Amino acid sequence: MKILLTGAKGQVGQEVVELASQLACEIVACSKAELDITDPGQLESVVQARQPTLVINAAAYTAVDKAEQEIDKAYAINRDGVQNLALVCKAHDLPLIHLSTDYVFDGEKASAYVEEDPRAPLNVYGASKAEGELLLQKEWEKHVIVRTSWVFGKQGPNFVKTILRLAMKQPELRVVCDQKGCPTAAADLAGALLKLAQQITQGQAHWGIFHYCGDQETTWYEFAQRIVYHGKDYFPLKLEKLHPIVSADYPTPAKRPKNSVLNRKKIEKECGLAPSAWEPALVRMIQHINQKDALREQLSA
Ligand SMILES: NC(=O)c1ccc[n+]([C@@H]2O[C@H](COP(=O)([O-])OP(=O)(O)OC[C@H]3O[C@@H](n4cnc5c(N)ncnc54)[C@H](OP(=O)(O)O)[C@@H]3O)[C@@H](O)[C@H]2O)c1
């Protein structure tokens, strides 16, 4: 198996690279500078030159609030870039594993979202990702779309790092308590992606859409509580009080779904992938950051 990975310098991409090297799995890891998915000619020449057996797309436009302004850019990457990938994969008969998001839903459902629930994005980011999914489904059948949610890892900016950084500076923090979802450890997600890749190359492919996320649902406020609880053992936190607030009191350019909980039973049953045990992964991530000077410094900056 030789995997071509796009978005290799992203939060998830870096975890895929790290895990692939631990598993001695051959990977052609391309950053945006090395492979821009909005450039079909570059995609074609990289595929021809490197001859992968499978593609994992971890490249995306992920700035949810900024997307409300940079609409064309979000669609160019999340819709058109995915179509480019689908077409080049089809031309070379390459399976494509693509990442998508809980934000393709509007969050109005009372229970966890299943794969067949209708897409109804609330914001530009979600709409651009939903259109990318649709084009991939239309253009190339050998695809796996892995929808995930609330991703955190040691690399890249994310909610965990933001809370730790602010908690080292401020005695009080306000965090929204009326949006619920399942945090997902980027390292666990990387493991799931490589397992799916392995299944495909062993002739046990499960094509279609799958939900992969953390094992426990929570709110941003409760998640912040767990981050502070574990973080205080390793970092000099100034935080004394976390305040729960409602979304209406924390307006953002992009509207977010109130319910982001993904039902992960299909991936568990069909592909044998257990959900991300996010709290132990959170502890491991905090310990890792604590041990790496460069990562510690990022938090204090
Ligand atoms: N983070 C989350 O909470 C979350 C939740 C649900 C789903 N997801 C999905 O999971 C996937 C990975 O997310 P992530 O957290 O790893 O995002 P990320 O850290 O923003 O990584 C995305 C990577 O894609 C690169 N990229 C942007 N435009 C590109 C282009 N035209 N061609 C090639 N590469 C390009 C980015 O490079 P630059 O930084 O240089 O632009 C970045 O390295 C995405 O599909 C995202 O939608 C993420």
The ligand as an ORCA input file, in Angstrom:
! r2SCAN-3c Opt
* xyz 0 1
  N     -10.717     20.400     13.015
  C     -11.945     19.967     13.283
  O     -12.484     20.158     14.368
  C     -12.714     19.193     12.241
  C     -14.020     18.798     12.535
  C     -14.729     18.089     11.580
  C     -14.148     17.766     10.369
  N     -12.875     18.173     10.108
  C     -12.311     17.843      8.792
  O     -11.112     17.118      8.969
  C     -10.211     17.421      7.921
  C      -8.844     17.794      8.487
  O      -9.018     18.909      9.358
  P      -7.803     19.536     10.172
  O      -8.319     19.866     11.528
  O      -6.596     18.693     10.029
  O      -7.622     20.884      9.348
  P      -6.316     21.800      9.204
  O      -5.446     21.653     10.381
  O      -6.820     23.149      8.813
  O      -5.573     21.134      7.963
  C      -5.978     21.309      6.650
  C      -4.741     21.350      5.792
  O      -5.156     21.513      4.432
  C      -4.251     22.423      3.831
  N      -4.851     23.028      2.645
  C      -5.647     24.115      2.566
  N      -5.930     24.376      1.282
  C      -5.307     23.432      0.537
  C      -5.200     23.181     -0.846
  N      -5.796     23.972     -1.742
  N      -4.479     22.118     -1.254
  C      -3.842     21.331     -0.379
  N      -3.867     21.539      0.955
  C      -4.607     22.567      1.410
  C      -3.976     23.434      4.919
  O      -2.813     24.170      4.619
  P      -2.696     25.721      5.108
  O      -2.881     25.683      6.576
  O      -1.342     26.102      4.644
  O      -3.812     26.443      4.405
  C      -3.812     22.525      6.129
  O      -2.490     22.072      6.244
  C     -10.881     18.495      7.076
  O     -11.531     17.890      5.982
  C     -11.929     19.072      8.000
  O     -13.022     19.613      7.275
  C     -12.136     18.866     11.017
*
